[in-house]
């Protein structure tokens, strides 16, 4: 059974947090293209342990008090998507890499577009920091939460002015 919670932030708007049992399975920006709608069988539970931990960690991150996350996560994806997400999770706070570099790190140097597509399907926004992946020339490229949010997250991390 899925449980969910809403985290309202001043910097990024509303975030939909989704959990299955003991794992966080989604962090979605309200209104983003890949955000699921709350299903009829989902239960809102702001006291659910994983959702509470995720809210606390995300708030601390947005205040600049936290650089990483320890909330247990698990989400469905193909082997390639999970490899891409794993490589994104390894990008340090305040650093960026290109989609080309991401494809290389994921073991598929020729699959730049596939790596970009997997990045766009990341169900754990912010926790798996896909905002740290940029275009070949260092410019901001697609982000499920919108380029404005991507820029704000990078500014928060001290990467962009």
Legacy VTK file of the C-alpha trace (Angstrom):
# vtk DataFile Version 3.0
C-alpha trace
ASCII
DATASET POLYDATA
POINTS 161 float
0.000 0.000 0.000
1.327 3.441 -0.915
1.314 6.256 1.556
2.003 9.855 0.710
2.626 13.247 2.203
2.899 16.772 0.855
5.858 18.962 1.738
5.291 22.670 1.129
8.499 24.632 0.584
8.990 28.292 -0.091
11.893 27.695 -2.470
10.463 24.903 -4.621
6.717 24.789 -4.090
4.914 21.589 -3.155
6.616 18.215 -3.198
4.674 14.952 -3.303
6.445 12.296 -1.215
5.442 8.667 -1.766
6.417 5.591 0.256
5.836 1.857 0.133
6.226 0.218 3.548
9.743 1.064 4.753
11.057 2.838 1.624
10.624 6.196 -0.023
9.651 5.580 -3.643
9.046 9.082 -4.953
9.727 12.786 -4.540
7.861 14.741 -7.200
7.407 18.430 -7.912
3.763 19.473 -8.011
2.685 19.796 -11.620
5.779 18.193 -13.135
5.281 16.048 -16.234
6.204 12.745 -14.585
4.520 13.314 -11.226
1.859 10.711 -10.557
-1.612 11.663 -9.494
-2.553 10.542 -6.016
-4.265 7.201 -6.564
-7.578 6.359 -4.918
-5.972 3.578 -2.875
-3.120 5.750 -1.542
-3.342 6.877 2.062
-2.124 10.266 3.224
-0.105 9.691 6.383
2.087 12.560 7.538
3.202 10.440 10.511
4.468 7.487 8.467
8.107 6.996 9.561
9.778 7.115 6.134
7.717 10.085 4.961
8.421 11.958 8.193
12.159 11.277 7.824
12.094 12.400 4.179
10.299 15.649 5.083
12.791 16.397 7.868
15.816 15.646 5.678
14.495 17.660 2.738
13.733 20.652 4.979
17.260 20.488 6.453
18.753 20.212 2.950
16.804 23.243 1.747
18.019 25.217 4.780
21.605 24.304 3.849
21.995 22.170 6.985
22.261 18.824 5.207
24.367 17.718 2.236
23.042 14.182 1.748
20.165 11.899 2.622
19.830 8.741 4.690
16.138 8.019 4.196
15.766 4.466 2.816
14.768 4.570 -0.842
13.672 2.049 -3.411
11.933 2.650 -6.686
11.108 0.635 -9.757
13.151 1.088 -12.888
15.037 -0.789 -15.561
18.569 -1.964 -14.911
19.901 0.899 -17.020
17.757 3.507 -15.253
18.946 2.271 -11.868
22.556 2.420 -13.052
22.053 6.016 -14.225
20.326 6.983 -10.965
23.127 5.376 -8.986
25.681 7.477 -10.850
23.618 10.626 -10.319
23.437 9.878 -6.591
27.250 9.811 -6.530
27.610 13.410 -7.816
28.803 15.487 -4.851
26.866 18.499 -3.626
27.954 21.626 -5.483
29.334 19.660 -8.438
27.846 19.055 -11.867
28.509 16.591 -14.669
27.319 16.507 -18.256
24.893 14.022 -19.753
27.827 12.708 -21.793
29.824 12.080 -18.614
26.774 10.481 -17.003
26.373 8.034 -19.900
30.053 7.158 -19.652
29.830 6.614 -15.869
26.741 4.448 -16.359
28.774 2.168 -18.621
27.072 3.201 -21.856
29.136 6.020 -23.406
27.135 5.936 -26.650
23.766 6.140 -24.862
23.727 9.850 -24.062
20.069 10.327 -24.978
19.048 7.224 -23.030
20.954 8.538 -20.009
19.169 11.877 -20.375
15.804 10.117 -20.634
16.565 8.047 -17.525
17.551 11.250 -15.739
14.201 12.795 -16.620
12.400 9.741 -15.225
14.186 9.914 -11.862
11.413 9.364 -9.301
13.466 10.701 -6.378
14.033 14.342 -7.263
16.498 16.137 -5.005
17.361 12.903 -3.129
18.857 11.551 -6.360
20.163 14.963 -7.454
19.466 15.011 -11.183
19.618 18.821 -11.019
23.411 18.321 -10.995
23.418 17.035 -14.590
23.947 19.774 -17.195
24.435 20.184 -20.923
27.773 19.654 -22.665
28.455 23.403 -22.564
27.534 23.652 -18.880
24.103 25.125 -19.581
20.992 24.053 -17.755
19.017 21.517 -19.736
15.696 19.789 -19.098
14.493 19.199 -15.568
11.194 17.636 -14.541
10.680 20.379 -11.968
11.464 23.134 -14.461
14.698 24.993 -15.114
13.896 27.616 -12.472
13.877 24.957 -9.763
17.034 23.384 -11.167
18.777 26.745 -10.985
17.533 27.345 -7.406
18.833 23.954 -6.286
22.239 24.597 -7.842
22.344 28.050 -6.244
21.498 26.501 -2.890
24.475 24.218 -3.337
26.712 27.153 -4.272
27.151 26.075 -7.895
25.456 28.955 -9.760
24.949 32.634 -9.068
LINES 1 162
161 0 1 2 3 4 5 6 7 8 9 10 11 12 13 14 15 16 17 18 19 20 21 22 23 24 25 26 27 28 29 30 31 32 33 34 35 36 37 38 39 40 41 42 43 44 45 46 47 48 49 50 51 52 53 54 55 56 57 58 59 60 61 62 63 64 65 66 67 68 69 70 71 72 73 74 75 76 77 78 79 80 81 82 83 84 85 86 87 88 89 90 91 92 93 94 95 96 97 98 99 100 101 102 103 104 105 106 107 108 109 110 111 112 113 114 115 116 117 118 119 120 121 122 123 124 125 126 127 128 129 130 131 132 133 134 135 136 137 138 139 140 141 142 143 144 145 146 147 148 149 150 151 152 153 154 155 156 157 158 159 160
